[in-house]
Amino acid sequence: MPPIPKFIEDKLENDKNETEKGHFPYVITKVDEDVNNELLRYFTGEKTGFVQVGPKKWFFPSGYEQEAANYYNFMFRPSDVIVATFPRSGTTWVQEMVWLLVNNLDYQKAAEIPLDDRFPFLEYSCFVHKATKAEFMAENASDNEKLAILQDWDVPAWKILGKSTGPRFIKTHLPFTLLPPDLLNVGCKVIYVARNPKDVAVSFYHLNRLARTQGYIGDFSRYWGCFERNLQPWTPYWEHIKEGWERRKEENMQFYFYEDINKDLREQYDVLENHLKIENFKNNKSVNSDLCKRLGIFAKEEQGFVRKGEIGGWKDYFDEKLNGKADQWIQENLKDTDIVFPIVNK
């Protein structure tokens, strides 16, 4: 691997994130040392460790601690449109659909401007560890254009969004607990999407293998153990879903199941349906994080960012024993709620 140019090293060393002052009401603690060491062994993109936040123990990489108050105090605007999900719940698919519907089905503009620019990811920067970023820069040391892109790769989205004019589209996986308390009162529209946890886990497993910022190197069974024990970013999964479900009747809030939106797509415009068909969508460079692939942030041997989007694909990953364990976990967490996931016969 070629060395990082000296001017890049100096810039990395001196790149101190600006932070806005603001109150953050929750205690942030480090994960148990033994658990942390185990996680670092299998999730190679994080170099420092992991933290848990508040009484629900929301799980994040070390970079979250510095940015927590900025997310909690972010100034949303009445004109904002937010897609909020637990990861891998059909998020990218819903983002593209929402953006197109709001923008009069402007397919040309959608193709010209990457979805990440049209629909910034609020907390992405805290998942880019400085040491992992340095690795990407070293690998691209001979390409000044890529170095320039990577240098700004971890600029916090709240800074960029703060300078934006006009209506903003914002993606977040943060639970309501960690977002501004007045989020649903400022007038912006929040679309919350939930998906069957087995399909979520399989998709999240593949993303963790694909994205070198996570760099997962274990098998699915081990990954499921982390997911089930709430040792994955943005978990606990069930608390996340419950928070969305409990607020589904509030003004400015819409709650959907991915399975229902997918099923009802035929009721939408014919052209939009064709655009969003998963076989077309997964090859759309505008939404498939193609830049991450070109910069080496995505592992070449893994599946794409938009993978299959299918319903019931979990059946290829859960053997009988693991499926029984997962069903017990699901039933235990649903028993005191009125959440009912759509039944899909596939």
C-alpha positions in Angstrom: 0.0 0.0 0.0 1.5 3.4 -1.0 2.1 5.9 1.8 -0.2 8.8 2.4 1.2 12.1 1.0 2.6 14.3 3.7 0.1 17.1 3.0 -2.8 14.7 3.4 -1.4 13.4 6.7 -1.1 16.9 8.0 -4.6 17.7 6.9 -6.0 14.6 8.5 -4.2 15.4 11.8 -5.5 18.9 11.8 -9.0 18.2 10.7 -10.9 18.9 13.9 -14.7 18.6 13.5 -16.6 21.7 14.3 -19.3 21.0 16.8 -22.4 23.1 17.7 -23.0 23.5 21.3 -26.1 21.8 22.5 -27.7 19.8 25.3 -27.6 16.0 25.1 -29.6 14.3 27.8 -28.3 10.7 27.7 -25.2 9.1 29.2 -22.8 7.5 26.7 -20.8 4.5 27.9 -18.2 2.2 26.4 -19.2 -1.3 25.6 -17.9 -4.0 28.0 -14.2 -4.5 27.2 -14.4 -8.2 26.3 -17.4 -7.7 24.1 -15.7 -4.7 22.5 -12.5 -6.7 21.7 -14.6 -9.5 20.1 -16.5 -7.0 18.0 -13.3 -5.3 16.8 -11.9 -8.6 15.7 -14.9 -9.2 13.4 -15.8 -5.6 12.4 -12.5 -4.4 11.1 -13.6 -1.0 9.9 -14.0 0.4 13.4 -10.6 0.8 15.1 -11.4 2.3 18.5 -14.5 0.6 19.8 -18.2 0.9 20.4 -20.5 2.8 22.7 -24.0 2.4 24.1 -26.4 5.4 24.6 -29.0 6.0 27.3 -31.2 3.5 29.2 -32.1 1.6 26.0 -28.4 1.2 25.2 -28.5 2.3 21.6 -25.4 0.9 19.9 -22.9 3.0 17.9 -19.3 3.1 16.8 -17.0 5.4 18.8 -17.5 8.4 16.4 -21.1 8.8 17.5 -20.1 10.3 20.9 -18.6 13.4 19.3 -21.7 14.1 17.2 -24.5 13.0 19.4 -25.5 16.5 20.5 -25.4 17.8 16.9 -28.0 15.2 15.9 -30.1 15.8 18.9 -30.1 19.5 18.4 -30.3 19.6 14.6 -32.6 22.3 13.3 -35.2 20.7 11.1 -37.3 22.9 8.9 -41.0 22.8 8.1 -40.2 22.0 4.5 -38.0 19.0 5.2 -38.9 15.5 4.2 -37.3 12.8 6.3 -37.1 9.0 5.6 -36.4 7.3 8.9 -35.8 3.6 9.2 -33.9 0.9 10.9 -31.1 0.1 8.4 -31.9 -2.2 5.4 -35.6 -1.7 5.7 -36.0 -0.7 2.0 -34.6 2.7 2.9 -32.9 3.5 -0.4 -35.8 2.3 -2.4 -38.2 4.5 -0.4 -35.9 7.5 -0.7 -35.9 7.3 -4.5 -39.6 6.8 -4.7 -40.3 9.8 -2.3 -37.8 12.1 -4.1 -39.3 11.3 -7.5 -42.9 11.8 -6.3 -42.1 15.2 -4.7 -40.0 16.3 -7.8 -42.6 15.5 -10.4 -41.0 12.3 -11.5 -37.8 14.1 -12.8 -36.0 10.9 -13.8 -33.3 12.8 -15.7 -32.3 14.9 -12.6 -32.4 11.7 -10.5 -30.0 10.0 -12.9 -27.6 13.0 -13.0 -27.4 13.6 -9.2 -26.5 10.7 -6.9 -29.1 9.9 -4.3 -26.6 10.6 -1.5 -26.4 14.2 -2.7 -30.2 14.5 -3.2 -31.0 12.8 0.1 -28.1 13.3 2.6 -27.6 10.7 5.3 -27.6 12.6 8.6 -25.3 10.5 10.8 -23.1 8.8 8.2 -19.9 10.6 9.1 -19.7 9.1 12.6 -19.2 5.7 10.9 -16.1 6.7 9.0 -13.2 6.1 11.4 -10.2 8.4 10.8 -7.8 5.4 10.5 -10.1 3.6 8.0 -10.4 6.8 6.0 -6.6 7.0 6.0 -6.4 3.5 4.5 -8.7 4.6 1.7 -6.6 7.7 1.1 -3.4 5.6 1.0 -4.9 3.2 -1.5 -5.9 6.2 -3.7 -2.7 8.2 -3.2 -1.9 8.4 -6.9 -5.3 9.8 -7.8 -5.8 13.5 -6.8 -9.4 13.5 -7.8 -10.3 10.6 -5.5 -8.1 12.0 -2.7 -10.1 15.3 -2.9 -13.4 13.3 -2.6 -12.1 11.2 0.3 -10.8 14.2 2.2 -14.4 15.5 2.5 -15.9 12.0 2.9 -16.6 12.4 6.6 -17.8 16.0 6.6 -20.9 15.8 8.9 -24.1 16.0 7.0 -25.6 18.4 9.5 -23.0 21.0 8.3 -23.9 20.5 4.7 -27.6 20.5 5.4 -27.3 23.7 7.5 -26.1 25.5 4.4 -28.7 24.1 2.1 -31.5 26.3 0.8 -34.9 25.2 -0.4 -36.7 21.9 0.6 -34.3 19.3 2.0 -34.6 15.5 1.9 -32.9 13.8 4.8 -32.2 10.1 5.5 -31.6 8.9 9.1 -31.5 5.6 10.9 -31.5 7.3 14.3 -34.4 6.3 16.6 -36.8 9.1 17.7 -35.1 9.1 21.1 -31.9 10.4 19.7 -33.5 12.9 17.3 -34.8 16.4 18.3 -37.7 16.1 20.7 -39.8 18.6 18.6 -39.2 16.8 15.3 -42.8 16.1 14.6 -43.9 19.6 15.7 -41.9 21.8 13.4 -43.9 20.9 10.3 -41.6 18.6 8.4 -42.8 15.3 7.1 -41.4 12.0 8.5 -41.8 8.7 6.7 -41.0 5.7 8.9 -40.5 2.3 7.3 -40.3 -1.0 9.0 -39.4 -4.4 7.6 -39.4 -8.1 8.7 -36.4 -8.4 11.0 -35.1 -11.6 9.4 -34.9 -9.9 6.0 -33.3 -6.8 7.7 -30.7 -9.0 9.4 -29.7 -10.7 6.2 -29.5 -7.4 4.3 -27.5 -5.8 7.1 -25.1 -8.7 7.2 -24.3 -8.2 3.5 -23.9 -4.4 4.0 -21.5 -5.0 6.8 -19.5 -7.3 4.6 -19.6 -4.9 1.6 -18.8 -1.6 3.3 -15.2 -1.5 4.6 -16.2 1.1 7.0 -17.8 -1.8 8.9 -15.6 -4.5 7.4 -17.4 -7.6 8.8 -15.4 -10.8 8.2 -17.5 -13.4 10.0 -20.4 -15.7 8.9 -24.1 -15.1 9.1 -24.7 -17.2 12.2 -22.2 -15.1 14.2 -23.6 -11.9 12.7 -27.1 -12.9 13.8 -25.8 -13.4 17.3 -24.6 -9.7 17.3 -27.9 -8.5 15.8 -30.0 -10.4 18.3 -27.9 -9.2 21.3 -28.3 -5.6 20.2 -24.6 -5.3 19.3 -25.1 -3.7 15.9 -25.4 0.0 15.1 -28.8 1.5 15.7 -30.0 -1.5 17.7 -32.0 -2.4 19.7 -34.0 -3.2 16.6 -37.3 -3.7 18.6 -37.0 -0.5 20.5 -36.4 1.3 17.2 -39.5 -0.2 15.6 -41.7 0.4 18.7 -40.7 4.1 18.8 -41.9 4.5 15.3 -45.0 2.5 15.8 -46.0 4.4 18.9 -45.9 7.7 17.0 -47.6 6.5 13.8 -50.8 8.5 14.4 -49.1 11.8 15.1 -49.4 14.7 12.7 -46.7 14.8 10.1 -45.8 11.1 10.6 -46.5 8.2 8.2 -45.6 4.6 9.2 -45.3 2.0 6.5 -44.2 -1.6 6.3 -41.8 -2.2 3.4 -43.7 -5.4 2.4 -46.9 -3.4 2.0 -45.3 -0.6 -0.1 -43.7 -3.2 -2.3 -46.9 -5.1 -2.8 -48.9 -2.0 -3.7 -46.4 -0.6 -6.1 -48.7 -1.6 -9.1 -51.0 1.1 -7.9 -48.4 3.8 -8.8 -47.4 5.2 -12.1 -46.3 2.7 -14.7 -43.0 4.4 -15.3 -42.3 4.8 -11.6 -43.0 1.1 -11.2 -40.5 0.2 -13.9 -37.9 2.5 -12.4 -38.3 1.0 -9.0 -38.3 -2.7 -10.1 -35.5 -4.2 -8.1 -33.8 -5.7 -11.1 -33.5 -2.1 -12.6 -33.0 -0.4 -9.3 -29.9 -2.4 -8.3 -28.2 -1.4 -11.5 -28.9 2.3 -11.1 -25.6 4.0 -10.4 -27.3 7.0 -8.9 -28.8 5.1 -6.0 -26.3 2.2 -5.7 -23.5 4.2 -4.1 -21.4 3.7 -7.2 -18.8 6.2 -5.9 -18.1 4.0 -2.9 -17.2 1.2 -5.2 -14.9 3.3 -7.3 -13.1 4.7 -4.2 -12.6 1.2 -2.7 -14.9 1.8 0.2 -17.0 -1.2 -0.9 -15.4 -4.6 -1.0 -15.2 -5.7 -4.6 -16.0 -9.4 -3.8 -19.3 -8.6 -2.0 -22.8 -8.0 -3.4 -23.9 -4.4 -4.2 -25.4 -1.8 -1.9 -28.8 -2.4 -3.4 -28.7 -6.2 -3.2 -32.0 -8.0 -3.9 -34.7 -6.2 -2.1 -36.8 -9.4 -2.0 -39.3 -10.3 0.6 -38.6 -13.6 2.4 -35.0 -13.9 1.2 -34.0 -14.7 4.8 -35.0 -18.3 4.2 -31.7 -18.8 2.4 -29.7 -17.9 5.5 -31.6 -19.2 8.5 -31.3 -23.0 9.1 -34.0 -24.7 11.2 -32.2 -24.2 14.5 -31.4 -20.5 13.8 -34.9 -19.9 12.5 -36.5 -21.3 15.6 -34.3 -19.1 17.8 -35.2 -16.1 15.7 -38.9 -16.8 15.9 -38.7 -17.1 19.6 -36.9 -13.7 19.8 -39.5 -12.1 17.5 -42.5 -13.5 19.5 -40.9 -12.4 22.8 -40.5 -8.9 21.6 -43.9 -8.6 20.0 -46.0 -10.1 22.8 -46.7 -6.7 24.6 -47.3 -4.7 21.4 -50.0 -4.5 18.7 -47.4 -4.5 15.9 -48.4 -6.9 13.2 -45.9 -7.5 10.3 -47.5 -8.3 6.9 -47.9 -12.0 6.2 -46.2 -12.7 2.9 -46.6 -16.1 1.3 -43.3 -16.4 -0.5 
